Amino acid sequence: MLRHPWKTEDDNMAVSLRLGRQGILFGLKLSSFNKCLGLRHPSQAGVRYFFQSPWMFGVSPVKVQMPALSPTMEEGNIVKWLKKEVVSFAGEAVAAGDALCEIETDKAVVTMESNDDGILAKILMEEGSRNVRLGTLIALMVEEGQDWKQVDIPPPDAAPPSAAPPAGPASVLTSAAPSTSPPPKPVKSGPLRLSPAARHILDTHGVDPKLATPTGPRGLITKEDALNLLKTSPASKALPATVTPAGPDPVPTSAAPPPPPSSRPNIPPLSVPGKPGAPGTFTEIPASNVRRVIAQRLIQSKTTIPHSYASIDCNMAAVMQLRKDLGKEQIKVSVNDFIIKAAAATLKEMPEVNVTWFDDGPHALDSIHISIAVATDKGLITPIIRDAANKGVQEISANAKALAQKARDGKLLPEEYQGGSFSISNLGMFGISGFSAVINPPQACILAVGTSRTELQLNEDDQTVRTQQLMTVTLSSDGRLVDDELASRFLDQFRANLEQPQRMALA
């Protein structure tokens, strides 16, 4: 059908007007987007906003990962979240430097601070989460103005692919009756990761760990996984697995043969809550990060450091009298404060003892930092009194009390318990007369202090009997750095400083 030329021109004009109006509207929208973003190039800003819009690809979150809050930290526990995630369109704003959560490290409970501004959109590791490895995603944040409902939550770590069953004869578990339920599917290839409790349970019952289905982080077989495997596999109550030798089928007998005399009794290893425990059962106590690190360092110290021990008795009469005199002036100091000062003064006089051992040999230290052992509910920790040789007994006392309280509260900072040069462990308040302490690597010495005791001593000059207030101290020294002769001279000088406290400066 033919159309009039003027009608075609009218249609073209109408289309052009509509396109022009839409173009103007689109340009205004891009301009408003640019103003919101604060960018100079309209076309680039508009396109960038268009392709970053939540309704196009979702919100890209800011990842919050488990940080390394101490040099020796490998995993941590989430103690408490100090910020709340978004609930019903309401959430706490987080600024850079704000406290996000409290994390229990291998030494203490440390507050984790945020590195970014935004809104806490999702908490992935709830309070009470234990053994969270470094770098694990624990929370997600979004920038202000972004839709927290559109945040992209990363999927959990994928489990490794299942392995094909090995060829050849399979191992047979010795049991009283065959299993009526189908055996669990053997699972994963690659290295197995078992928690200590799961390993103990499976080893005790002689169950192949490959049959367990891991539910822990990154393919970890937990205690619950091991117990679930025992419930679904009746054969798991038998002794450890043995391979049946090739040969003719055994002749069935009316009763099972008695176990060999050296075999372990078939007793459940775990006690059941609410029921009396059978002989041989136990209750598992989860080890804290602090306990695990203490165990590792004790093994390292006793297996890599040649310990040498020397003891000496110190007369505490002058220290006791000086404490009474200071008490009259409302200056309260403890015997341990004098011991710390005497050790620091002796190290200043004998710098050859103020050394540490590293891989390449001894290192002489320029400063004297005394580590004091403090017992807490979670284990032993050694906060440090820095520059103890340049402080008086009163200042040492104030520092020791503050550090001991922070240690018991789990609030020590890393710089408050790392870098000591000499350790002191005092068990005198518990009535211990004397003991030998384990060296705190890489330090060279630790001084073990016992309680003071009253003894009678005969004065040979006038043949009179007098009382003495004696205290035994034992120096554990690294034989590579402090030999027996040097340790003996150190103890003799330490005793002289302690028995004559006027030689030490008081503040």
Protein Blocks (a to p, Z undefined) as FASTA:
>chain_A
ZZdfklmmmmmmmmmmmmmmmmmmmmmmmmmmmmmnopablmlmmmmmmmmpfklnopad
dddddddfbfklcbdcdfbdcbdcdeehiacdddehiafbdcddfkbccddddfbecddf
bdfbdghiahiaehiafbdcddehiafklpccdddddddddddddedjddddddfbdcfb
dcdddfbecjddddfklmmmmmmnopafklpccfbehhiacfklmmmmmmmmmklmmccd
ddddedddddddfbdcdddfkbccdddfbdcehiacdehiacdddddfklmmmmmmmmmm
mmmpccddddddddfklmmmmmmmmmmnopacdfklmmmmmmmmmmmmmmmlmccddfkb
ccddfbdcdddddddfkbccddddehkllpcfklmmmmmmmmmmmmmnopacfklmgoia
bdcddfklnopabdcdddddfbfbdcddddddddddddfklopacddddddddddddfkl
mcfklmmmmmmmmmmmmmmmmlpccZZ
